[in-house]
Amino acid sequence: QVRLVESGGGLVQPGGSLRLSCAASGSISSFNAMGWYRQAPGKQRELVAGITTIRSTTYADSVKGRFTISRDNARNTVYLQMNSLKPEDTAVYYCSFGFTITQPLYWGQGTQVTVSS
């Protein structure tokens, strides 16, 4: 079992920045993949960015060049630095954990990100 605790969401104006954090605890395998998904009202949950323990990364086209994912393997923590935020980035952001980025086994509770003036 893996527990994910997220922090860092909130309200920000368009063009602003936020940093999300997610700490994993429990049965952590030496190789794993952590990531961030988001779900806006009325839409399906979608992958935003993911990173493996060897720091292989993937990003959604809509966030490339604006968002950066990173991780601290010693702390089992993943970060999402979000810059140049747009209203369309508004969603609940969920931390994910698994053996691959695209097939998570565990989810965090979600943190709201709202981009609005």
C-alpha positions in Angstrom: 0.0 0.0 0.0 1.2 3.5 -0.9 -0.1 6.7 0.6 0.2 10.0 -1.3 -0.1 13.4 0.3 -0.4 16.5 -1.9 0.1 20.1 -1.1 0.5 23.4 -2.9 -2.8 24.1 -4.8 -4.7 27.4 -4.6 -5.9 30.4 -6.5 -3.6 32.2 -8.8 -4.0 34.9 -11.5 -3.4 34.1 -15.2 0.3 34.2 -15.9 1.2 33.3 -12.3 3.0 30.3 -10.9 2.3 27.5 -8.4 4.3 24.6 -7.1 2.6 21.3 -6.2 4.3 18.7 -4.0 3.4 15.1 -3.4 5.0 12.8 -0.8 4.7 9.1 -1.0 4.9 6.7 1.9 4.4 3.0 2.5 5.6 0.1 0.3 7.8 2.1 -2.1 9.6 0.0 -4.8 13.1 1.0 -5.9 11.8 1.7 -9.4 8.5 3.5 -9.7 6.8 6.3 -11.6 5.1 9.3 -10.1 3.0 11.9 -11.9 0.3 14.4 -11.9 -3.1 14.1 -13.5 -5.8 16.7 -13.6 -9.6 16.7 -14.0 -11.6 19.7 -14.8 -15.4 19.8 -14.3 -17.2 17.8 -16.9 -13.9 16.4 -18.4 -12.0 13.2 -18.1 -8.9 12.9 -16.0 -5.8 13.5 -18.1 -2.1 13.1 -17.6 -0.2 16.3 -17.0 3.3 15.1 -16.4 5.1 12.0 -15.1 8.6 11.1 -14.0 10.3 7.8 -13.2 13.0 7.1 -10.6 15.6 7.3 -13.4 14.1 10.7 -14.2 12.6 9.8 -17.5 9.8 12.4 -18.0 6.7 12.9 -20.1 4.4 15.9 -20.5 1.1 16.7 -22.0 1.4 18.9 -25.1 -0.7 21.6 -23.4 1.8 22.1 -20.6 5.1 21.7 -22.4 7.4 24.6 -21.8 5.3 25.9 -18.9 5.3 23.0 -16.4 8.3 21.2 -15.0 8.1 17.9 -13.1 10.9 16.8 -10.8 11.5 14.4 -7.9 13.5 13.8 -4.8 14.1 10.0 -4.7 15.5 10.1 -1.2 12.2 11.7 0.1 9.9 9.9 -2.3 8.5 13.3 -3.3 7.5 14.6 -6.7 7.0 18.3 -7.5 5.2 20.1 -10.3 6.3 23.6 -11.0 3.6 25.4 -13.0 4.5 28.7 -14.7 2.5 30.9 -17.1 -0.7 29.5 -15.8 -3.8 29.8 -17.9 -7.5 29.7 -17.0 -7.7 26.4 -18.8 -5.3 24.9 -16.3 -8.0 25.1 -13.7 -8.7 21.6 -12.4 -8.3 19.3 -9.5 -4.7 17.9 -9.7 -4.1 14.4 -8.5 -0.7 12.8 -7.7 -0.2 9.3 -9.0 2.1 6.4 -8.2 2.8 3.2 -10.0 5.3 1.2 -12.1 4.5 3.2 -15.2 3.5 6.8 -15.7 0.4 5.9 -17.6 -1.0 3.1 -15.4 -1.1 4.5 -11.9 -1.9 2.1 -9.0 -2.4 4.8 -6.3 -3.9 8.3 -6.2 -3.6 11.2 -3.9 -6.7 13.0 -2.6 -6.4 15.8 -5.1 -5.6 19.5 -4.8 -7.6 22.3 -6.4 -5.8 24.7 -8.8 -7.8 27.7 -9.9 -6.5 30.2 -12.4 -8.6 33.3 -12.5 -8.4 37.0 -12.3 
